[in-house]
């Protein structure tokens, strides 16, 4: 097996970005920006390079050119900006690490708040950490592991910002046990669209707390978060199992999920390099040094192609950082800088296999690229408690993500994939599924109302109260 393919198969599978508008095409034109009326606060940079950098994101599909960029040093800086923006009617978009994929953190002729400098680790206790919203999960993890602690849920890619994933949910391989990252938030400091600096939690301003977590940045900019921590495992035994078809994969995924065999469970449909697919289950067992799990017991009764199984033993730290090797590979091939028209969704557990099989029948290897994948695995929905996180209302939902990594910088092909995303999303929605709202899918306010369902009145009321001028996060096109 070529070394590139081996690395591709050995990386984590649930790549999540913390990442629409009514754009009819893939990009917006680079309109001339007025820098004179109204004048910008002195804290906002007009530097051309900074504005250009803030005009795009990881998806490289949408471009919106801001009037200026602010790098705040404190929440007071953001609050001052919001009060000015409210008086001028200027839109504001918060940007963490720029890993949105469809212009969600962009703003045309407004101000981008670049949170990357607000990245301090403030305090680590026995069961919690206080951290600035611009910190990455990688830096947070390095700090907590020094104390033998970890967040309960980590995204596969740790280069995302804390504030960025709190805005959308933050799903990871342990989500069936611990929910999303938003379910493990204890308290937040927020600057609202009115320019108010507020703290919130389940007991203090719970309406704001529930509107900010997975609220797509519509009601406030998170500046600081207090997050739950648990004891970190010492080691991870990772099992990668391969299957002849989707039904066999799904049957074993359901079995091991129900029996709780794995501390982490994911899976994928992968291009095999010959125009077909490989079906992979990816599970992991946490354990303490000197008490390794019994491989035979872990794999007992499963129907995988056992001769192809890959079993690896890693430290928890090594396992958490495994995606970094895949990123290095993609960068070396030039694929990291190509358009990334991803589609991330949840299917109803009751029809997931049939719906996924029907969609796969219409997709080719080119639909995801040689290093892309279609992630497919079950999650237990009872663990997800954040009100604005939307999942099918069943005990089990299946993640179904098209992690498209095109082999070339082909704008026409990328636009075709975005159009296909919309078609697939409508099909999934009609079958009772929902999207994870970081996808490259054009969404209207009506689409968002449907997406949030019973949570829509809550979000609409919070928007009215905390951002009545509709200044925040315009890239989502929610209101």
Beta strands, then each sheet from edge to edge (+ up, - down):
strand 1: 44-45
strand 2: 68-70
strand 3: 92-95
strand 4: 111-114
strand 5: 121-124
strand 6: 128-132
strand 7: 149-150
strand 8: 185-192
strand 9: 197-201
strand 10: 220-228
strand 11: 230-231
strand 12: 235-243
strand 13: 264-271
strand 14: 277-287
strand 15: 310-315
strand 16: 343-348
strand 17: 373-380
strand 18: 396-403
strand 19: 434-435
sheet 1: 1+ 2- 4- 3-
sheet 2: 5+ 6- 10+ 8- 9+
sheet 3: 7+ 11-
sheet 4: 15+ 12- 14+ 13- 17+ 18- 16+ 19-
end
